[in-house]
Amino acid sequence: MNRASPGKVRKKLKSIAKTRPVDVKVGKRGITRALLLEVRKPLDKDGIVKVSLNAKKQIRIDQAKELEEELQAELISMIGKTASFARES
């Protein structure tokens, strides 16, 4: 998504993401081609994906930005090590 979601839509997506289990965990190798393929599956199916990121804060921020660009999705929320992304189906 190139533009931010309207407030009500974003709020609904955040509530869905809050109760959703983590779909994919980023491993030691970081964001790889295989990881991107796995992240795209729930994103394509449900329009939302929840990802567990690296332990270090700056690395998590960088990974979230990279995923946002690679997936053409919007970062909906980032709480601790967990980030949720959504895109229009």
Contacts in CASP RR format, 6 or more apart in sequence:
PFRMAT RR
TARGET T0000
AUTHOR 0000-0000-0000
METHOD contacts of the structure
MODEL  1
MNRASPGKVRKKLKSIAKTRPVDVKVGKRGITRALLLEVRKPLDKDGIVK
VSLNAKKQIRIDQAKELEEELQAELISMIGKTASFARES
1 72 0 8 1.000
1 73 0 8 1.000
1 74 0 8 1.000
1 86 0 8 1.000
1 87 0 8 1.000
1 88 0 8 1.000
4 10 0 8 1.000
4 74 0 8 1.000
5 13 0 8 1.000
5 74 0 8 1.000
5 76 0 8 1.000
5 86 0 8 1.000
10 76 0 8 1.000
13 48 0 8 1.000
13 76 0 8 1.000
13 84 0 8 1.000
13 86 0 8 1.000
14 76 0 8 1.000
14 77 0 8 1.000
14 84 0 8 1.000
16 48 0 8 1.000
17 48 0 8 1.000
17 50 0 8 1.000
17 76 0 8 1.000
17 77 0 8 1.000
17 84 0 8 1.000
17 86 0 8 1.000
18 77 0 8 1.000
20 48 0 8 1.000
20 50 0 8 1.000
20 84 0 8 1.000
21 50 0 8 1.000
22 50 0 8 1.000
22 51 0 8 1.000
22 52 0 8 1.000
22 82 0 8 1.000
23 39 0 8 1.000
23 42 0 8 1.000
23 49 0 8 1.000
23 50 0 8 1.000
23 51 0 8 1.000
24 35 0 8 1.000
24 38 0 8 1.000
24 39 0 8 1.000
24 42 0 8 1.000
24 49 0 8 1.000
24 50 0 8 1.000
24 51 0 8 1.000
24 52 0 8 1.000
25 51 0 8 1.000
25 52 0 8 1.000
26 35 0 8 1.000
26 51 0 8 1.000
26 52 0 8 1.000
26 53 0 8 1.000
26 54 0 8 1.000
26 63 0 8 1.000
27 35 0 8 1.000
27 54 0 8 1.000
29 35 0 8 1.000
30 54 0 8 1.000
30 63 0 8 1.000
31 63 0 8 1.000
31 66 0 8 1.000
31 67 0 8 1.000
31 70 0 8 1.000
36 70 0 8 1.000
36 71 0 8 1.000
39 49 0 8 1.000
39 51 0 8 1.000
39 67 0 8 1.000
39 71 0 8 1.000
39 85 0 8 1.000
40 71 0 8 1.000
42 48 0 8 1.000
42 49 0 8 1.000
43 49 0 8 1.000
43 71 0 8 1.000
43 73 0 8 1.000
43 85 0 8 1.000
43 86 0 8 1.000
43 87 0 8 1.000
47 86 0 8 1.000
47 87 0 8 1.000
47 88 0 8 1.000
47 89 0 8 1.000
48 76 0 8 1.000
48 84 0 8 1.000
48 85 0 8 1.000
48 86 0 8 1.000
49 71 0 8 1.000
49 73 0 8 1.000
49 84 0 8 1.000
49 85 0 8 1.000
49 86 0 8 1.000
50 82 0 8 1.000
50 83 0 8 1.000
50 84 0 8 1.000
51 67 0 8 1.000
51 82 0 8 1.000
51 83 0 8 1.000
51 84 0 8 1.000
51 85 0 8 1.000
52 81 0 8 1.000
52 82 0 8 1.000
53 59 0 8 1.000
53 60 0 8 1.000
53 63 0 8 1.000
53 64 0 8 1.000
53 81 0 8 1.000
53 82 0 8 1.000
53 83 0 8 1.000
54 60 0 8 1.000
54 63 0 8 1.000
54 81 0 8 1.000
55 81 0 8 1.000
60 78 0 8 1.000
60 80 0 8 1.000
60 81 0 8 1.000
60 83 0 8 1.000
63 83 0 8 1.000
64 75 0 8 1.000
64 78 0 8 1.000
64 83 0 8 1.000
67 73 0 8 1.000
67 75 0 8 1.000
67 83 0 8 1.000
67 85 0 8 1.000
68 74 0 8 1.000
68 75 0 8 1.000
68 85 0 8 1.000
71 85 0 8 1.000
71 87 0 8 1.000
72 87 0 8 1.000
73 85 0 8 1.000
73 86 0 8 1.000
73 87 0 8 1.000
74 85 0 8 1.000
74 86 0 8 1.000
74 87 0 8 1.000
75 83 0 8 1.000
75 84 0 8 1.000
75 85 0 8 1.000
76 84 0 8 1.000
76 85 0 8 1.000
76 86 0 8 1.000
77 83 0 8 1.000
77 84 0 8 1.000
78 84 0 8 1.000
END
